[in-house]
Amino acid sequence: MQHHELGLYIKFRRKQLGKSLNKFALDVEVEPATLSRTENLKQDIFYKTLVKIAKGFNQTPAEFLSDFEKK
């Protein structure tokens, strides 16, 4: 996967958890609009957002990115 596809991977992982975009965004304290733009490749992800999203998957940013690279 290319780095520009990170948003698609986030969406894939979120759906694996069975969470809606709004529920996951609320859980990780990210604006739903920001998460939507990120998942749909309309906005790059900021590090602070990546930290929150990784935490939502019970991972560090490094672990999350490592899993992404393996996918």
mmCIF file of the C-alpha atoms, coordinates in Angstrom:
data_MODEL
# 
_entry.id   MODEL 
# 
loop_
_atom_site.group_PDB 
_atom_site.id 
_atom_site.type_symbol 
_atom_site.label_atom_id 
_atom_site.label_alt_id 
_atom_site.label_comp_id 
_atom_site.label_asym_id 
_atom_site.label_entity_id 
_atom_site.label_seq_id 
_atom_site.pdbx_PDB_ins_code 
_atom_site.Cartn_x 
_atom_site.Cartn_y 
_atom_site.Cartn_z 
_atom_site.occupancy 
_atom_site.B_iso_or_equiv 
_atom_site.pdbx_formal_charge 
_atom_site.auth_seq_id 
_atom_site.auth_comp_id 
_atom_site.auth_asym_id 
_atom_site.auth_atom_id 
_atom_site.pdbx_PDB_model_num 
ATOM 1  C CA . MET A 1 1  ? 0.000   0.000  0.000  1.00 0.00 ? 1  MET A CA 1 
ATOM 2  C CA . GLN A 1 2  ? 1.076   3.537  -0.668 1.00 0.00 ? 2  GLN A CA 1 
ATOM 3  C CA . HIS A 1 3  ? 1.112   6.118  2.092  1.00 0.00 ? 3  HIS A CA 1 
ATOM 4  C CA . HIS A 1 4  ? -1.606  8.094  0.364  1.00 0.00 ? 4  HIS A CA 1 
ATOM 5  C CA . GLU A 1 5  ? -3.860  5.091  0.992  1.00 0.00 ? 5  GLU A CA 1 
ATOM 6  C CA . LEU A 1 6  ? -3.585  5.374  4.772  1.00 0.00 ? 6  LEU A CA 1 
ATOM 7  C CA . GLY A 1 7  ? -7.110  6.759  4.974  1.00 0.00 ? 7  GLY A CA 1 
ATOM 8  C CA . LEU A 1 8  ? -8.484  3.679  3.242  1.00 0.00 ? 8  LEU A CA 1 
ATOM 9  C CA . TYR A 1 9  ? -6.675  1.485  5.751  1.00 0.00 ? 9  TYR A CA 1 
ATOM 10 C CA . ILE A 1 10 ? -8.154  3.467  8.638  1.00 0.00 ? 10 ILE A CA 1 
ATOM 11 C CA . LYS A 1 11 ? -11.617 2.966  7.162  1.00 0.00 ? 11 LYS A CA 1 
ATOM 12 C CA . PHE A 1 12 ? -10.956 -0.768 6.707  1.00 0.00 ? 12 PHE A CA 1 
ATOM 13 C CA . ARG A 1 13 ? -9.799  -1.167 10.313 1.00 0.00 ? 13 ARG A CA 1 
ATOM 14 C CA . ARG A 1 14 ? -12.691 0.904  11.672 1.00 0.00 ? 14 ARG A CA 1 
ATOM 15 C CA . LYS A 1 15 ? -15.180 -1.279 9.827  1.00 0.00 ? 15 LYS A CA 1 
ATOM 16 C CA . GLN A 1 16 ? -13.455 -4.395 11.210 1.00 0.00 ? 16 GLN A CA 1 
ATOM 17 C CA . LEU A 1 17 ? -14.350 -3.051 14.657 1.00 0.00 ? 17 LEU A CA 1 
ATOM 18 C CA . GLY A 1 18 ? -17.945 -2.667 13.508 1.00 0.00 ? 18 GLY A CA 1 
ATOM 19 C CA . LYS A 1 19 ? -18.002 1.042  14.357 1.00 0.00 ? 19 LYS A CA 1 
ATOM 20 C CA . SER A 1 20 ? -19.655 3.785  12.398 1.00 0.00 ? 20 SER A CA 1 
ATOM 21 C CA . LEU A 1 21 ? -17.571 6.763  11.376 1.00 0.00 ? 21 LEU A CA 1 
ATOM 22 C CA . ASN A 1 22 ? -19.360 8.969  13.900 1.00 0.00 ? 22 ASN A CA 1 
ATOM 23 C CA . LYS A 1 23 ? -18.966 6.487  16.768 1.00 0.00 ? 23 LYS A CA 1 
ATOM 24 C CA . PHE A 1 24 ? -15.275 5.901  16.090 1.00 0.00 ? 24 PHE A CA 1 
ATOM 25 C CA . ALA A 1 25 ? -14.620 9.636  15.703 1.00 0.00 ? 25 ALA A CA 1 
ATOM 26 C CA . LEU A 1 26 ? -16.347 10.279 19.021 1.00 0.00 ? 26 LEU A CA 1 
ATOM 27 C CA . ASP A 1 27 ? -14.372 7.500  20.715 1.00 0.00 ? 27 ASP A CA 1 
ATOM 28 C CA . VAL A 1 28 ? -11.007 8.818  19.506 1.00 0.00 ? 28 VAL A CA 1 
ATOM 29 C CA . GLU A 1 29 ? -11.903 12.505 19.917 1.00 0.00 ? 29 GLU A CA 1 
ATOM 30 C CA . VAL A 1 30 ? -11.528 13.441 16.259 1.00 0.00 ? 30 VAL A CA 1 
ATOM 31 C CA . GLU A 1 31 ? -14.069 15.517 14.380 1.00 0.00 ? 31 GLU A CA 1 
ATOM 32 C CA . PRO A 1 32 ? -16.214 13.227 12.197 1.00 0.00 ? 32 PRO A CA 1 
ATOM 33 C CA . ALA A 1 33 ? -15.667 15.529 9.215  1.00 0.00 ? 33 ALA A CA 1 
ATOM 34 C CA . THR A 1 34 ? -11.899 15.257 9.649  1.00 0.00 ? 34 THR A CA 1 
ATOM 35 C CA . LEU A 1 35 ? -12.085 11.471 9.851  1.00 0.00 ? 35 LEU A CA 1 
ATOM 36 C CA . SER A 1 36 ? -14.336 11.336 6.793  1.00 0.00 ? 36 SER A CA 1 
ATOM 37 C CA . ARG A 1 37 ? -11.996 13.518 4.726  1.00 0.00 ? 37 ARG A CA 1 
ATOM 38 C CA . THR A 1 38 ? -9.027  11.402 5.840  1.00 0.00 ? 38 THR A CA 1 
ATOM 39 C CA . GLU A 1 39 ? -10.728 8.085  5.046  1.00 0.00 ? 39 GLU A CA 1 
ATOM 40 C CA . ASN A 1 40 ? -11.821 9.371  1.637  1.00 0.00 ? 40 ASN A CA 1 
ATOM 41 C CA . LEU A 1 41 ? -8.310  10.630 0.783  1.00 0.00 ? 41 LEU A CA 1 
ATOM 42 C CA . LYS A 1 42 ? -9.388  14.261 0.657  1.00 0.00 ? 42 LYS A CA 1 
ATOM 43 C CA . GLN A 1 43 ? -7.147  15.350 3.529  1.00 0.00 ? 43 GLN A CA 1 
ATOM 44 C CA . ASP A 1 44 ? -3.748  14.281 4.761  1.00 0.00 ? 44 ASP A CA 1 
ATOM 45 C CA . ILE A 1 45 ? -3.555  13.029 8.310  1.00 0.00 ? 45 ILE A CA 1 
ATOM 46 C CA . PHE A 1 46 ? -1.839  15.087 10.983 1.00 0.00 ? 46 PHE A CA 1 
ATOM 47 C CA . TYR A 1 47 ? 0.361   13.321 13.496 1.00 0.00 ? 47 TYR A CA 1 
ATOM 48 C CA . LYS A 1 48 ? -1.853  14.251 16.464 1.00 0.00 ? 48 LYS A CA 1 
ATOM 49 C CA . THR A 1 49 ? -4.824  12.726 14.637 1.00 0.00 ? 49 THR A CA 1 
ATOM 50 C CA . LEU A 1 50 ? -2.813  9.603  13.836 1.00 0.00 ? 50 LEU A CA 1 
ATOM 51 C CA . VAL A 1 51 ? -1.952  9.237  17.530 1.00 0.00 ? 51 VAL A CA 1 
ATOM 52 C CA . LYS A 1 52 ? -5.637  9.357  18.472 1.00 0.00 ? 52 LYS A CA 1 
ATOM 53 C CA . ILE A 1 53 ? -6.676  6.939  15.732 1.00 0.00 ? 53 ILE A CA 1 
ATOM 54 C CA . ALA A 1 54 ? -3.920  4.455  16.591 1.00 0.00 ? 54 ALA A CA 1 
ATOM 55 C CA . LYS A 1 55 ? -5.004  4.605  20.225 1.00 0.00 ? 55 LYS A CA 1 
ATOM 56 C CA . GLY A 1 56 ? -8.532  3.757  19.063 1.00 0.00 ? 56 GLY A CA 1 
ATOM 57 C CA . PHE A 1 57 ? -7.085  0.515  17.726 1.00 0.00 ? 57 PHE A CA 1 
ATOM 58 C CA . ASN A 1 58 ? -5.124  -0.051 20.958 1.00 0.00 ? 58 ASN A CA 1 
ATOM 59 C CA . GLN A 1 59 ? -1.844  0.562  19.185 1.00 0.00 ? 59 GLN A CA 1 
ATOM 60 C CA . THR A 1 60 ? 0.954   3.076  19.162 1.00 0.00 ? 60 THR A CA 1 
ATOM 61 C CA . PRO A 1 61 ? 1.343   5.111  15.977 1.00 0.00 ? 61 PRO A CA 1 
ATOM 62 C CA . ALA A 1 62 ? 4.430   3.011  15.137 1.00 0.00 ? 62 ALA A CA 1 
ATOM 63 C CA . GLU A 1 63 ? 2.505   -0.255 15.546 1.00 0.00 ? 63 GLU A CA 1 
ATOM 64 C CA . PHE A 1 64 ? -0.396  1.049  13.482 1.00 0.00 ? 64 PHE A CA 1 
ATOM 65 C CA . LEU A 1 65 ? 1.870   2.232  10.667 1.00 0.00 ? 65 LEU A CA 1 
ATOM 66 C CA . SER A 1 66 ? 3.804   -1.021 10.746 1.00 0.00 ? 66 SER A CA 1 
ATOM 67 C CA . ASP A 1 67 ? 0.554   -2.969 10.298 1.00 0.00 ? 67 ASP A CA 1 
ATOM 68 C CA . PHE A 1 68 ? -0.411  -0.611 7.490  1.00 0.00 ? 68 PHE A CA 1 
ATOM 69 C CA . GLU A 1 69 ? 2.886   -1.218 5.697  1.00 0.00 ? 69 GLU A CA 1 
ATOM 70 C CA . LYS A 1 70 ? 2.395   -4.992 5.944  1.00 0.00 ? 70 LYS A CA 1 
ATOM 71 C CA . LYS A 1 71 ? -1.098  -4.832 4.450  1.00 0.00 ? 71 LYS A CA 1 
# 
